[in-house]
Every structure is written in C-alpha cells, then in structure tokens.
Amino acid sequence: SFVAAKFDGILGMGWQSISADNIPPVYEYMYQQKLIDDNSFSFYLSKVPGTQASKLVLGGIDTTLIKSGGSFNYVTLTSDTY
C-alpha cells in the first residue's frame, strides 16, 4: 500500500538530494540523454470524474490541452526537499 511503501517520488521525478542512496532520478537521466526536450513536466487535470482525460506531459507542456482563452500557470519550486 502507499502507506507502507518507501517511494522516491513519482517515477523518480524528485530531487537526487531526497532519493534513496542519493541515486540520480530517472527523469534527470531522461533529460541528460536528450529523451525529452525540456527539463520540466506538466499536468493536465480533468474536472470530469471517472474519465481518463488527465495527462502527465514529460518535457514541457502540451498547448493543445489549454482551452481557448485559458492560461497556463508556472510554479517555481523553492526547495529541493519534500
């Protein structure tokens, strides 16, 4: 269960400083190997319950998910800890 499990973030997307044994995160490897264009990720969260419309986008944003007249909000993280 999520309560008992020891996780290092979502798919290794946390910081190396908080990873188990200080192992570089999977996401950092993806960026270094140029598997993604940008060292960022974004979420699109659907408001419709029971659908599979929510998305995790690796390597930037998917502008097709922003409705006409809508906006995208960037959030600067201020700490490399939990």
N, C-alpha and C positions, 0 to 999 in steps of 0.2 A: 504494500500500500504506500501511498505518498507520505503518510505519517512516519513510517518506519524506515523508508528508503533514504539512502545518502546520495543526493544529487549534486552535480557541479554546475547547475544551470540548465537551461533549455538547450538540448543538443550541443552542449559545450559553447554556448554563446555568452557566458560570463567572462569575467576577467581572470587572467592567469593568476593574479595575486590571491584569489579566493578558490582556486581549483585544488582538487586533491593532489597532493605531492607536487604542487606548483607546475603542473603539466600545461603546456600551451593549449588553449581551447581549439576545438575543431574549426570554428568559424575563422579564427586567425589564420590557421593553415590554409583554408579555402581562399582567403584574400591574398596571402603570400604566393600561392600557386596560380593566381590570376583566374581562379574558377568563378569568381564574382568580380564585377567591375568596380564596386564601391564598398568600402568597409562600413556599411550601415545596413540596417534591416528595418522593415516597417510591417505594421499590422493593419489589416482592414477588418473591422469587427462589425458583423451584420447585426441588425436590430431584430431580425426575424428568427424567433426560436424554432428549433428543430430543423434548420436548414444547414447546408454545408457551404454557405456563402462567405464565411470568414476566411481570410487569407493571411499567410505569413509570406512576405516577399523578402528574399535574400539579395543583397547587393544594391539597395536603393529603394525606389518607390515605383508603383505601377500607376501611372496617371490615369489609366482607363477606369480605375476604381473610384476616382474622385468625381462626384456628381457635378454637373454644370452649375456654376455659381458657388460651389463648395470650396473648401480650403484644406490645406494640409498643414498640420502643426508639427514643428520640430521641437523636441525636448532635449536639452543639453543635460547630460548626466554629470553630476558634480562630485561623485565619489566612486572609486573603484572597489567598493565594498558592498555588502548587502544593504 
